[in-house]
């Protein structure tokens, strides 16, 4: 299943995977968006492509975004892991998108984890070129698409929830899932939240969700495929949660 995100506000030029910024643009000229780090490379080992430099998400930021892309000689799996090195005892490690194909690009937006220093570890296969760019403070346009699904609950009722099916019309220009969870009242004080995207015929997920592990979290996941889908939610440790499926990127 393909994912696709909005074009970057400050983009990577490396490897030609992400378009260059407009003429005259610079990170310092963008008061609403702060450039945090960029990295690119060519994977030579299985399940490892490289790492970014550590970056700190400003405590006053309202959101931060990872723009990502990859290009392989044959279909491969791509994801990244977000780690908080040196933050002992804090469950601040989570995965980015789980994409499979010869090439793909997108963006993942996070609405939590402010004031923390992170590092990205790229997980892919040999002969895959990859690039990532991290920005803080990018404003999200207001949702103008149609809400196709809205669900909320707590895993104290059921740790696994399969939603009703929803249909993405062929005319839709992508779709996204707004998600959030809160485990502050759970026995452990933190938890995990994830989902798989299922087609009407599939039992194993065709694509993944945020795979987040934290006290709480929220964000947006972007997709481009059309058809009939369900979300297979996985929630652990007494966390309240909500998801909304909305057409448009």
N, C-alpha and C positions, 0 to 999 in steps of 0.2 A: 504494500500500500504506500502510495507516495504522500509525502508531506511537502508543504511549501509555505514559506513565511513572507511577510512584507519585505520590501527592499530595505537595505540598511540605511540608517541616517548617516553613519560614518562607516564606509565600506572597505573591505579588503580588496587590494589589487592583486595580491599574491596569487600566482598560478592561473590568473584569469578566471578564478572560480566565482568571484564576487565583483560587481561593477565598481569602477572608481568613483570617488566623490565628484560633485559638480565643481567646475572651475572656480577657484577662489575660496572654496570651503576649507575649513580647518577645525579640528576638535575644539580649539579655544574660542571659536566664533559661535559656538552653539551653546547658548546659556542654559537651555532646557535639557541638553543631553551631554553626559560626561563620558568620554572614552576611557576605558579601564585597561584593556589589554588586547592584543591580537597575536595569533600564532598560526603557522601553517607548516606542512611537511609532507613527506612521502613515507608511508608505512613500509617497513622492511621485516617486521616480525608479526607473528600471528597474535591477534587480539591486543596489539599495542601499536599506536601510531606516533605517540609523542605526548608532550605536555606543554601547557602554557606557563608563563611566569605567574607567580602569586599576584593576586589583585584583591583589593579591599573594596567592598560595596559600601558607599557612604551611608552613614547612619541616618542622614536626612533624606535619602532617596526614597521615592515612592514605588519604584520598580527597577528591575535590571533585566537585561536581555542578552541571550547568547545567540548570535547569528552564526549559522554553521553551513558548510557545504562540503561535498566530497565528489570525487570522480575516480572510478576504478576501471581496470582493463576488462574485468568481468564482474558479474553481479556479486556483491559482498554485503556484509552487515556493517553498519556504522552506528556508533553511539559515543557519548562521552560521559565520564564520571566527574561529578563536582565533589571535591574533598576540601575540608577545612583543616589543613595541617597544623598541628600543635594545639588544637582545641580538644583536649583530653576529656573523655566522658560525655561528649556532646554528639548526638546522632546527626551529624551534618554532612553525610555522604549520600548522594543520590545520583541517579542516572538521568541523562538527557533523552533525546528521541531515540527510538529503535527503528532505524530505516534500513531497508534492504533493496539493492539495485545497483546499476552501474554508475548512476549519478543522481544526486538529489540535493536540495538545499532547503533551509527554513529558518525559523527563529523560535526560541522558547523564552517566554516572559515569566519572571518570578516576582512575587509580591511579598517576599519574606526573606529573612537572612541578612538584614541590614547591619552594618557595622562589623561584619565578619570578613576575614581574609580567606579567600578560596584559591584553588588551583584546579584547572581542567586537565584530565587525563583522557586522551583520545583512544578509543578502542575500535579497531578495524583490522583489515587484513593486508598482506603485502601487495604492493603495486597500486595502492589507493592514495591519491593526492587528497589532502584535506585542508580546511581553513576554518578558523573560528575567530569571532570578534565579540568582545564583551562591552556593553554600554550600560550606563545607569541613567535613569530619569527619562527614558523615551516615553512620551505620552501615547496612550492607546486611543485611537479614534473611538467614538461612541458606537456601540453596536447598533447597526441599522438593519440587520438581517432578521429572518424569521426564527423564533425560538421553536425548535422541533421537539425538544425533550427537556424536562426540568425535574430533577429528583434530589431528595435530601434524606438524611437518616442518621443512624448510629450503628456501629458494628456490635453493640450490645444485643441487638436484635438478630443480626446475621452478619458474620464476617465476610460473606461473599454475596453480592447482589448482582443479578443480571437484569438489566433494564428492559422495558418493552422496546420493540424495534422502532426505528425511525428511518425515513426515506430522504436521501439527498437527491434532489432532482438533477437531471443532466444539465440544466441551464444554470445551476448554482456555480458561482465562482469560488469554490472551496467552502470549507466549513471549519468551525473551531469548537472546542470544549472549554468553557470557563469552569474552573474547579477550585475547591477550597476544602480544607479539613482543619479540625482543631482537637488536639489530644490533651489539652491542659488539665482536663478533669479525669483523664484516664488513670488507671492504677500505676502505670509506669511513668506518667508525665510526658510521654512522647509516643509516637506510633508510626505506622507506615500507611501509605495510600497509593494506589495504582489502579489501572484498568487495562484490559485488553479490548480491542475493537474486533467484534465478531460479525461475520456475514450471516445471512440466514441459514447457510448450510454448514458453517464452520463450528468446530468445538474448541480448537486451539486458536488463539488470537492471531489476526492478520496484521496487527500493529499494536504497539504499546502506548501507555500513558506516561505520566511523570515519574513514576516509581520513586516517590519522595519519602524520606524518613526524617522526621523532625517533630518539634512540639506542635507546630502548626504550619500550614503552607497554603499557597494559592497561586494560580497562574493560568496560562492559556496554552492549549495545544492545538496545532493547525494541521489540517488534512485537505487533500484535494480529490480523492476518489468519490465517485457517485454510486448510488445503489441503496440497498437496504441493510442497515447495520444495527447492532446492539452493543452496549457497553457491559463488560463483565468486570464489575468492581471488586477490588480486594482491599479490605480495610482491617487494620489490626490494632488492638489495645484500646477499645472503648472510645474511639474517635467519632465525633460528629463530622458530617461531610455534606457537600452539595455539588452537583454538576448541572450544567446547562449546555445543550447542543444548539448552536446557532449557525445559520447559513452565512456565508461570506467570510473573508479573511480579516 
